[in-house]
Amino acid sequence: MLSLVIGGAASGKSAFAEHLILAAPSRPLLYAATMEPFGEEARRRIARHRCLRAGKGFVTFETPRAADLERLPAGGVLLECLTTLTANECFSVGFDGAEKRLLAGVEALAARCGDVVIVSGDLFSDGYHYPPETERYLSVLAAVNREIAARSDRVIEVCCGIPIFHKGEAR
């Protein structure tokens, strides 16, 4: 089952996504970590997420690029998060073909793994105008979110810790 969990910053989307994958039957539990430890703030966020999932049975794989998703073994996968993976792909690998690479990575993961829960951020509601490269990144993220939502069995938005099922239902 492929699930997309989307929400704003500190909305509770990560905790809800973790709840979904822990309830899924697929094992082993794999955590696809996309953040690269650039700077103190990133290291703090990584440490916080490691602490939050400690003792829950996850095997962590560092997956900062879309191609890294193709090397994950079968199991139940929590991909945290598509927002960061898209930024890594666009700004480190390049914008050309980024959408195609990201979708290929997710498709390979979904084909191999029984349950996949993807976390993504809602970065589209602030009304700001950004520099062209940031607007291009947001455009790629929006396109990838749309395509993954279309392919997903469940699409859940989390707002203030409350899950809103837009597609599919809780099982």
C-alpha positions in Angstrom: 0.0 0.0 0.0 1.3 3.4 -1.0 0.4 6.3 1.3 1.2 10.0 0.9 1.1 12.1 4.1 1.3 15.8 3.6 1.1 18.8 5.9 2.6 22.1 7.0 5.6 22.5 9.3 5.1 21.0 12.8 1.6 19.8 11.7 2.1 16.3 13.1 2.5 14.7 9.7 5.7 12.8 10.7 4.1 11.3 13.8 1.0 10.3 11.9 3.1 8.7 9.1 5.1 6.8 11.6 1.8 5.5 13.1 0.7 4.3 9.7 3.9 2.4 8.9 4.1 0.8 12.4 0.5 -0.5 11.9 1.3 -1.9 8.5 2.1 -5.6 8.2 5.3 -5.3 6.1 8.5 -6.1 7.9 11.3 -5.2 8.4 10.6 -1.5 9.1 12.8 0.7 7.1 13.4 4.4 7.6 14.5 6.2 4.5 16.2 9.4 5.9 16.7 12.1 3.3 18.2 15.0 5.3 21.9 15.6 4.9 23.7 16.9 8.0 24.7 20.3 6.6 25.0 22.6 9.6 24.0 22.5 13.3 20.3 22.9 12.7 20.2 19.9 10.4 22.2 17.8 12.8 19.7 18.7 15.6 16.7 17.8 13.5 18.3 14.5 12.5 19.1 13.7 16.2 15.5 14.6 17.2 14.0 12.2 14.5 16.4 9.4 15.6 15.3 9.9 19.2 11.6 9.9 18.2 11.9 6.5 16.4 14.4 4.9 18.9 13.3 1.5 20.1 10.5 1.1 17.4 12.4 -1.4 15.3 13.4 0.8 12.3 16.5 0.1 10.3 17.7 3.5 9.0 19.0 4.0 5.5 20.5 7.3 4.4 18.7 8.2 1.1 19.6 11.8 0.2 19.1 11.1 -3.6 16.3 9.6 -5.6 18.6 6.9 -6.9 19.2 5.8 -3.3 15.6 4.6 -3.0 16.4 1.8 -5.5 18.8 0.2 -3.1 16.5 -0.3 -0.2 15.5 -3.8 0.6 11.9 -5.0 0.7 9.9 -4.1 3.8 7.7 -1.5 5.2 9.2 1.9 4.4 8.8 5.3 5.9 10.3 7.9 3.6 11.0 11.1 5.6 10.7 13.3 3.6 9.9 14.0 0.0 10.3 17.7 0.5 13.9 17.3 1.5 14.6 14.6 -1.1 13.3 17.0 -3.9 15.5 19.8 -2.7 18.5 17.5 -2.6 17.7 16.3 -6.1 17.1 19.7 -7.6 19.9 21.6 -6.0 22.6 18.9 -5.8 21.9 16.7 -8.9 20.1 19.3 -11.1 16.7 20.5 -12.1 16.7 18.8 -15.5 15.0 15.5 -15.1 14.5 15.8 -11.3 10.8 15.0 -11.5 11.4 11.9 -13.6 14.2 10.7 -11.2 12.1 11.2 -8.1 9.1 9.4 -9.6 11.3 6.5 -10.8 12.8 6.2 -7.3 9.4 6.2 -5.6 8.0 3.8 -8.2 10.9 1.3 -7.7 10.4 1.5 -3.9 6.6 1.0 -4.2 7.1 -2.0 -6.5 9.5 -3.7 -4.2 8.0 -2.9 -0.8 4.7 -4.0 0.6 3.9 -0.8 2.4 5.4 2.6 1.7 4.5 5.8 3.6 5.8 9.0 2.1 5.9 12.3 4.1 5.8 15.5 2.2 5.5 19.2 3.2 2.8 21.6 2.1 5.0 24.6 1.0 2.4 26.2 -1.3 0.1 28.2 0.9 2.2 31.1 2.1 1.6 33.5 -0.8 5.2 34.6 -1.1 7.0 35.2 -4.4 10.4 33.5 -4.3 13.5 33.8 -6.4 13.3 31.8 -9.7 15.3 28.8 -8.5 13.1 28.4 -5.4 9.9 28.7 -7.6 11.3 26.0 -9.9 11.9 23.8 -6.9 8.4 24.3 -5.6 7.1 23.5 -9.1 9.0 20.2 -9.1 7.8 19.3 -5.6 4.1 20.2 -6.5 4.3 18.0 -9.7 5.8 15.1 -7.8 3.3 15.4 -5.0 0.5 15.4 -7.5 1.8 12.3 -9.3 2.4 10.4 -6.1 -1.0 11.3 -4.9 -2.5 10.0 -8.1 -0.6 6.7 -7.7 -1.3 6.4 -3.9 -3.8 4.2 -2.2 -4.2 6.8 0.5 -3.6 10.6 0.6 -3.8 12.1 4.1 -3.3 15.7 5.0 -2.4 16.4 8.6 -3.5 19.7 10.1 -2.9 20.5 13.8 -2.3 16.8 14.4 -5.6 15.8 12.8 -5.5 13.5 9.8 -7.8 14.3 6.9 -8.2 11.5 4.5 -8.5 12.9 0.9 -8.1 9.4 -0.7 -8.5 6.0 0.8 -9.3 5.3 4.4 -7.6 4.2 7.6 -7.4 0.5 8.0 
